[in-house]
């Protein structure tokens, strides 16, 4: 039987990136792995994943969950280092509103 850890090992995203997708879309981790892999193969999919993590950051900010904001900023940093094409010219998390 294939396990969640096996699927994570075959995935091109980190566990933290998968957890951000799962959080954003209210999905089980295994479904988030499938969605993440799908998005990585899709044109502009990395930009979609970037937006998902930014949305999670904004939600954590709105809840006042500073620890989660910091954790998600690390996830975003790791993702952009691995997928520089996903980074926008303007940083959306600095926008108010």
C-alpha positions in Angstrom: 0.0 0.0 0.0 1.3 3.5 -0.9 1.5 5.8 2.1 1.1 9.6 2.5 4.9 9.7 3.0 5.4 7.8 -0.2 3.3 10.4 -2.1 5.2 13.3 -0.5 8.4 11.7 -1.5 7.3 11.6 -5.1 5.9 15.1 -5.0 7.9 18.1 -6.3 6.7 20.3 -3.5 7.7 20.3 0.2 5.4 19.0 2.9 4.9 22.6 4.1 3.9 23.7 0.6 1.4 20.8 0.4 0.0 21.7 3.9 -0.5 25.3 2.7 -2.5 24.0 -0.3 -4.5 21.8 2.0 -5.2 24.6 4.4 -6.2 27.0 1.6 -8.6 24.6 -0.2 -9.7 22.6 2.9 -8.4 19.4 1.4 -6.9 16.3 2.9 -3.1 16.2 2.4 -3.3 13.4 -0.2 -5.7 15.5 -2.3 -3.4 18.6 -1.8 -0.5 16.6 -3.1 -2.4 15.7 -6.3 -3.5 19.3 -6.7 0.0 20.6 -6.2 1.5 18.2 -8.7 -1.2 19.1 -11.2 -0.6 22.8 -10.7 3.2 22.4 -11.2 2.5 20.9 -14.6 0.0 23.6 -15.6 1.0 26.8 -17.4 1.1 29.5 -14.7 0.5 26.8 -12.0 3.4 28.0 -9.9 1.8 31.5 -9.8 -1.4 29.8 -8.6 0.5 28.1 -5.8 2.2 31.3 -4.9 -1.2 33.0 -4.7 -2.5 30.2 -2.5 0.3 30.7 0.0 -0.1 34.5 0.0 -3.9 34.0 0.7 -3.0 31.7 3.6 -0.6 34.5 4.9 -3.4 37.1 4.7 -5.8 34.8 6.5 -3.3 34.2 9.3 -2.7 37.9 9.5 -6.4 38.6 9.8 -6.6 36.1 12.6 -3.7 37.6 14.4 -1.7 34.3 14.2 1.8 35.7 14.0 3.5 32.4 14.4 1.6 31.0 11.4 2.4 34.1 9.4 6.1 33.6 10.0 5.9 29.9 9.1 4.0 30.6 5.9 6.5 33.4 5.0 9.2 30.7 5.2 7.1 28.4 3.0 6.7 31.2 0.5 10.4 32.0 0.6 11.3 28.4 0.0 8.8 28.1 -2.9 10.0 31.2 -4.6 13.6 30.0 -4.4 12.6 26.7 -6.0 10.2 28.4 -8.5 11.5 31.9 -9.2 9.1 32.3 -12.2 6.2 32.3 -9.7 7.3 35.6 -8.0 5.4 38.7 -9.1 7.1 42.0 -9.8 5.1 43.6 -7.0 4.9 41.8 -3.6 1.1 41.3 -2.9 1.5 40.8 0.8 2.6 44.4 1.3 -0.7 45.7 -0.2 -3.3 46.9 2.3 -6.9 46.3 1.7 
